[in-house]
């Protein structure tokens, strides 16, 4: 069973993810169909960042997973046997 703190943190992460997904969806799917002089464009970054930011986030994720795997394998390695 999750404690109250775990549930609050989990709900916070779900809420943040939902907010981020909604923002990105509006930015990428809806905004191209809105006139460029509309006030709605002032709430979003330029369109180039719609590709750059997820690419950087994906590279960071791959890098962190690789570092984690390297550290775990390094700690669990067994010393080589000496044969004489």
VMD Tcl script that builds the backbone (N, CA, C; Angstrom):
set m [mol new atoms 252]
animate dup $m
set s [atomselect $m all]
$s set {name element resname resid chain x y z} {
  {N N UNK 1 A 0.828 -1.195 0.000}
  {CA C UNK 1 A 0.000 0.000 0.000}
  {C C UNK 1 A 0.866 1.250 0.000}
  {N N UNK 2 A 0.451 2.214 -0.769}
  {CA C UNK 2 A 1.163 3.487 -0.830}
  {C C UNK 2 A 0.724 4.374 0.334}
  {N N UNK 3 A 1.674 5.107 0.869}
  {CA C UNK 3 A 1.350 6.031 1.951}
  {C C UNK 3 A 0.705 7.280 1.373}
  {N N UNK 4 A 0.240 8.143 2.252}
  {CA C UNK 4 A -0.398 9.375 1.804}
  {C C UNK 4 A 0.546 10.267 1.019}
  {N N UNK 5 A 1.804 10.325 1.447}
  {CA C UNK 5 A 2.786 11.152 0.751}
  {C C UNK 5 A 3.026 10.603 -0.656}
  {N N UNK 6 A 3.138 9.281 -0.772}
  {CA C UNK 6 A 3.341 8.667 -2.089}
  {C C UNK 6 A 2.176 8.962 -3.025}
  {N N UNK 7 A 0.966 8.925 -2.486}
  {CA C UNK 7 A -0.203 9.203 -3.308}
  {C C UNK 7 A -0.236 10.658 -3.763}
  {N N UNK 8 A 0.143 11.573 -2.877}
  {CA C UNK 8 A 0.162 12.990 -3.233}
  {C C UNK 8 A 1.219 13.250 -4.307}
  {N N UNK 9 A 2.411 12.657 -4.137}
  {CA C UNK 9 A 3.470 12.821 -5.130}
  {C C UNK 9 A 3.038 12.216 -6.462}
  {N N UNK 10 A 2.423 11.047 -6.425}
  {CA C UNK 10 A 1.945 10.400 -7.650}
  {C C UNK 10 A 0.893 11.233 -8.353}
  {N N UNK 11 A -0.049 11.761 -7.614}
  {CA C UNK 11 A -1.084 12.598 -8.215}
  {C C UNK 11 A -0.485 13.891 -8.765}
  {N N UNK 12 A 0.515 14.426 -8.094}
  {CA C UNK 12 A 1.201 15.612 -8.600}
  {C C UNK 12 A 1.898 15.337 -9.916}
  {N N UNK 13 A 2.568 14.185 -10.009}
  {CA C UNK 13 A 3.237 13.806 -11.253}
  {C C UNK 13 A 2.234 13.564 -12.382}
  {N N UNK 14 A 1.125 12.938 -12.059}
  {CA C UNK 14 A 0.082 12.715 -13.073}
  {C C UNK 14 A -0.488 14.053 -13.535}
  {N N UNK 15 A -0.746 14.954 -12.605}
  {CA C UNK 15 A -1.273 16.270 -12.954}
  {C C UNK 15 A -0.295 17.058 -13.817}
  {N N UNK 16 A 0.994 17.026 -13.455}
  {CA C UNK 16 A 2.016 17.710 -14.233}
  {C C UNK 16 A 2.114 17.116 -15.634}
  {N N UNK 17 A 2.084 15.801 -15.728}
  {CA C UNK 17 A 2.158 15.144 -17.035}
  {C C UNK 17 A 0.947 15.498 -17.896}
  {N N UNK 18 A -0.218 15.531 -17.304}
  {CA C UNK 18 A -1.428 15.896 -18.043}
  {C C UNK 18 A -1.356 17.340 -18.531}
  {N N UNK 19 A -0.878 18.230 -17.689}
  {CA C UNK 19 A -0.730 19.631 -18.072}
  {C C UNK 19 A 0.287 19.780 -19.205}
  {N N UNK 20 A 1.410 19.086 -19.091}
  {CA C UNK 20 A 2.444 19.149 -20.120}
  {C C UNK 20 A 1.943 18.569 -21.443}
  {N N UNK 21 A 1.241 17.456 -21.384}
  {CA C UNK 21 A 0.686 16.835 -22.589}
  {C C UNK 21 A -0.325 17.757 -23.264}
  {N N UNK 22 A -1.185 18.386 -22.482}
  {CA C UNK 22 A -2.183 19.293 -23.029}
  {C C UNK 22 A -1.515 20.502 -23.689}
  {N N UNK 23 A -0.526 21.086 -23.011}
  {CA C UNK 23 A 0.197 22.231 -23.564}
  {C C UNK 23 A 0.868 21.859 -24.871}
  {N N UNK 24 A 1.571 20.722 -24.888}
  {CA C UNK 24 A 2.292 20.309 -26.097}
  {C C UNK 24 A 1.326 19.989 -27.238}
  {N N UNK 25 A 0.210 19.365 -26.922}
  {CA C UNK 25 A -0.783 19.039 -27.945}
  {C C UNK 25 A -1.366 20.308 -28.564}
  {N N UNK 26 A -1.701 21.271 -27.735}
  {CA C UNK 26 A -2.196 22.535 -28.268}
  {C C UNK 26 A -1.134 23.233 -29.103}
  {N N UNK 27 A 0.091 23.192 -28.639}
  {CA C UNK 27 A 1.205 23.859 -29.307}
  {C C UNK 27 A 1.466 23.270 -30.693}
  {N N UNK 28 A 1.423 21.931 -30.793}
  {CA C UNK 28 A 1.814 21.270 -32.032}
  {C C UNK 28 A 0.637 21.049 -32.976}
  {N N UNK 29 A -0.535 20.756 -32.442}
  {CA C UNK 29 A -1.663 20.384 -33.297}
  {C C UNK 29 A -2.610 21.554 -33.573}
  {N N UNK 30 A -2.919 22.353 -32.569}
  {CA C UNK 30 A -3.919 23.410 -32.734}
  {C C UNK 30 A -3.307 24.707 -33.243}
  {N N UNK 31 A -2.155 25.089 -32.701}
  {CA C UNK 31 A -1.575 26.392 -33.001}
  {C C UNK 31 A -1.264 26.640 -34.481}
  {N N UNK 32 A -0.853 25.647 -35.263}
  {CA C UNK 32 A -0.610 25.929 -36.691}
  {C C UNK 32 A -1.859 26.387 -37.454}
  {N N UNK 33 A -3.034 26.079 -36.933}
  {CA C UNK 33 A -4.271 26.469 -37.611}
  {C C UNK 33 A -4.812 27.813 -37.135}
  {N N UNK 34 A -4.122 28.421 -36.161}
  {CA C UNK 34 A -4.546 29.713 -35.639}
  {C C UNK 34 A -3.729 30.797 -36.329}
  {N N UNK 35 A -4.361 31.905 -36.651}
  {CA C UNK 35 A -3.680 33.012 -37.319}
  {C C UNK 35 A -2.479 33.474 -36.490}
  {N N UNK 36 A -1.365 33.757 -37.158}
  {CA C UNK 36 A -0.128 34.086 -36.450}
  {C C UNK 36 A -0.206 35.396 -35.679}
  {N N UNK 37 A -1.154 36.252 -35.961}
  {CA C UNK 37 A -1.298 37.507 -35.223}
  {C C UNK 37 A -2.206 37.360 -33.997}
  {N N UNK 38 A -2.740 36.183 -33.779}
  {CA C UNK 38 A -3.652 35.956 -32.652}
  {C C UNK 38 A -2.884 36.000 -31.339}
  {N N UNK 39 A -3.534 36.455 -30.291}
  {CA C UNK 39 A -2.914 36.597 -28.963}
  {C C UNK 39 A -2.483 35.248 -28.392}
  {N N UNK 40 A -3.096 34.164 -28.839}
  {CA C UNK 40 A -2.780 32.825 -28.345}
  {C C UNK 40 A -1.316 32.453 -28.599}
  {N N UNK 41 A -0.729 32.980 -29.649}
  {CA C UNK 41 A 0.664 32.672 -29.978}
  {C C UNK 41 A 1.639 33.221 -28.945}
  {N N UNK 42 A 1.237 34.210 -28.185}
  {CA C UNK 42 A 2.143 34.785 -27.183}
  {C C UNK 42 A 2.355 33.842 -25.991}
  {N N UNK 43 A 1.518 32.830 -25.828}
  {CA C UNK 43 A 1.646 31.891 -24.716}
  {C C UNK 43 A 2.515 30.673 -25.048}
  {N N UNK 44 A 2.988 30.575 -26.267}
  {CA C UNK 44 A 3.750 29.407 -26.696}
  {C C UNK 44 A 5.102 29.829 -27.251}
  {N N UNK 45 A 6.062 28.936 -27.142}
  {CA C UNK 45 A 7.387 29.159 -27.709}
  {C C UNK 45 A 7.316 29.039 -29.232}
  {N N UNK 46 A 8.353 29.479 -29.944}
  {CA C UNK 46 A 8.381 29.281 -31.402}
  {C C UNK 46 A 8.304 27.798 -31.766}
  {N N UNK 47 A 7.838 27.507 -32.961}
  {CA C UNK 47 A 7.583 26.118 -33.382}
  {C C UNK 47 A 8.834 25.257 -33.439}
  {N N UNK 48 A 10.004 25.867 -33.652}
  {CA C UNK 48 A 11.241 25.079 -33.721}
  {C C UNK 48 A 11.469 24.296 -32.437}
  {N N UNK 49 A 11.074 24.907 -31.316}
  {CA C UNK 49 A 11.267 24.254 -30.026}
  {C C UNK 49 A 10.365 23.043 -29.838}
  {N N UNK 50 A 9.315 22.929 -30.624}
  {CA C UNK 50 A 8.420 21.774 -30.534}
  {C C UNK 50 A 9.142 20.494 -30.935}
  {N N UNK 51 A 10.206 20.619 -31.700}
  {CA C UNK 51 A 11.011 19.464 -32.089}
  {C C UNK 51 A 12.276 19.382 -31.240}
  {N N UNK 52 A 12.882 20.520 -30.974}
  {CA C UNK 52 A 14.161 20.560 -30.251}
  {C C UNK 52 A 14.004 20.075 -28.812}
  {N N UNK 53 A 13.011 20.564 -28.098}
  {CA C UNK 53 A 12.864 20.207 -26.683}
  {C C UNK 53 A 12.619 18.707 -26.449}
  {N N UNK 54 A 11.702 18.060 -27.173}
  {CA C UNK 54 A 11.549 16.619 -26.976}
  {C C UNK 54 A 12.796 15.830 -27.390}
  {N N UNK 55 A 13.511 16.296 -28.409}
  {CA C UNK 55 A 14.727 15.601 -28.826}
  {C C UNK 55 A 15.791 15.688 -27.737}
  {N N UNK 56 A 15.958 16.854 -27.148}
  {CA C UNK 56 A 16.924 17.018 -26.059}
  {C C UNK 56 A 16.499 16.195 -24.847}
  {N N UNK 57 A 15.215 16.195 -24.530}
  {CA C UNK 57 A 14.722 15.400 -23.402}
  {C C UNK 57 A 14.945 13.908 -23.646}
  {N N UNK 58 A 14.732 13.450 -24.863}
  {CA C UNK 58 A 14.970 12.042 -25.198}
  {C C UNK 58 A 16.439 11.677 -25.096}
  {N N UNK 59 A 17.309 12.560 -25.580}
  {CA C UNK 59 A 18.749 12.303 -25.465}
  {C C UNK 59 A 19.187 12.268 -24.007}
  {N N UNK 60 A 18.644 13.164 -23.203}
  {CA C UNK 60 A 18.978 13.167 -21.770}
  {C C UNK 60 A 18.495 11.877 -21.102}
  {N N UNK 61 A 17.311 11.419 -21.482}
  {CA C UNK 61 A 16.789 10.171 -20.926}
  {C C UNK 61 A 17.683 8.993 -21.285}
  {N N UNK 62 A 18.079 8.889 -22.553}
  {CA C UNK 62 A 18.957 7.808 -22.988}
  {C C UNK 62 A 20.300 7.894 -22.268}
  {N N UNK 63 A 20.831 9.112 -22.112}
  {CA C UNK 63 A 22.094 9.303 -21.409}
  {C C UNK 63 A 21.997 8.869 -19.949}
  {N N UNK 64 A 20.936 9.276 -19.271}
  {CA C UNK 64 A 20.781 8.917 -17.861}
  {C C UNK 64 A 20.564 7.413 -17.678}
  {N N UNK 65 A 19.803 6.794 -18.551}
  {CA C UNK 65 A 19.609 5.339 -18.466}
  {C C UNK 65 A 20.931 4.623 -18.715}
  {N N UNK 66 A 21.695 5.093 -19.686}
  {CA C UNK 66 A 23.007 4.500 -19.955}
  {C C UNK 66 A 23.956 4.643 -18.781}
  {N N UNK 67 A 23.968 5.814 -18.152}
  {CA C UNK 67 A 24.815 6.020 -16.973}
  {C C UNK 67 A 24.371 5.110 -15.841}
  {N N UNK 68 A 23.072 4.977 -15.629}
  {CA C UNK 68 A 22.562 4.108 -14.574}
  {C C UNK 68 A 22.980 2.662 -14.814}
  {N N UNK 69 A 22.819 2.181 -16.029}
  {CA C UNK 69 A 23.201 0.803 -16.346}
  {C C UNK 69 A 24.699 0.611 -16.164}
  {N N UNK 70 A 25.500 1.590 -16.583}
  {CA C UNK 70 A 26.954 1.499 -16.425}
  {C C UNK 70 A 27.345 1.428 -14.961}
  {N N UNK 71 A 26.735 2.261 -14.130}
  {CA C UNK 71 A 27.057 2.263 -12.698}
  {C C UNK 71 A 26.662 0.939 -12.059}
  {N N UNK 72 A 25.486 0.427 -12.379}
  {CA C UNK 72 A 25.040 -0.841 -11.800}
  {C C UNK 72 A 25.957 -1.987 -12.241}
  {N N UNK 73 A 26.312 -2.028 -13.512}
  {CA C UNK 73 A 27.204 -3.089 -13.987}
  {C C UNK 73 A 28.589 -2.947 -13.376}
  {N N UNK 74 A 29.068 -1.744 -13.189}
  {CA C UNK 74 A 30.389 -1.519 -12.609}
  {C C UNK 74 A 30.424 -1.980 -11.156}
  {N N UNK 75 A 29.358 -1.719 -10.408}
  {CA C UNK 75 A 29.309 -2.129 -8.999}
  {C C UNK 75 A 29.156 -3.634 -8.847}
  {N N UNK 76 A 28.525 -4.303 -9.801}
  {CA C UNK 76 A 28.258 -5.735 -9.692}
  {C C UNK 76 A 29.280 -6.609 -10.400}
  {N N UNK 77 A 30.318 -6.013 -10.936}
  {CA C UNK 77 A 31.310 -6.830 -11.641}
  {C C UNK 77 A 32.105 -7.652 -10.639}
  {N N UNK 78 A 32.494 -8.819 -11.076}
  {CA C UNK 78 A 33.274 -9.725 -10.235}
  {C C UNK 78 A 34.745 -9.611 -10.643}
  {N N UNK 79 A 35.634 -9.704 -9.650}
  {CA C UNK 79 A 37.046 -9.619 -10.012}
  {C C UNK 79 A 37.471 -10.821 -10.856}
  {N N UNK 80 A 38.388 -10.566 -11.762}
  {CA C UNK 80 A 38.868 -11.620 -12.654}
  {C C UNK 80 A 39.694 -12.637 -11.854}
  {N N UNK 81 A 39.510 -13.924 -12.213}
  {CA C UNK 81 A 40.279 -14.978 -11.545}
  {C C UNK 81 A 41.675 -15.029 -12.124}
  {N N UNK 82 A 42.622 -15.215 -11.233}
  {CA C UNK 82 A 44.020 -15.351 -11.677}
  {C C UNK 82 A 44.302 -16.829 -11.891}
  {N N UNK 83 A 44.893 -17.138 -13.015}
  {CA C UNK 83 A 45.274 -18.531 -13.290}
  {C C UNK 83 A 46.799 -18.592 -13.353}
  {N N UNK 84 A 47.370 -19.422 -12.512}
  {CA C UNK 84 A 48.840 -19.595 -12.482}
  {C C UNK 84 A 49.185 -20.998 -12.810}
}
mol reanalyze $m
mol bondsrecalc $m
mol representation Tube
mol addrep $m
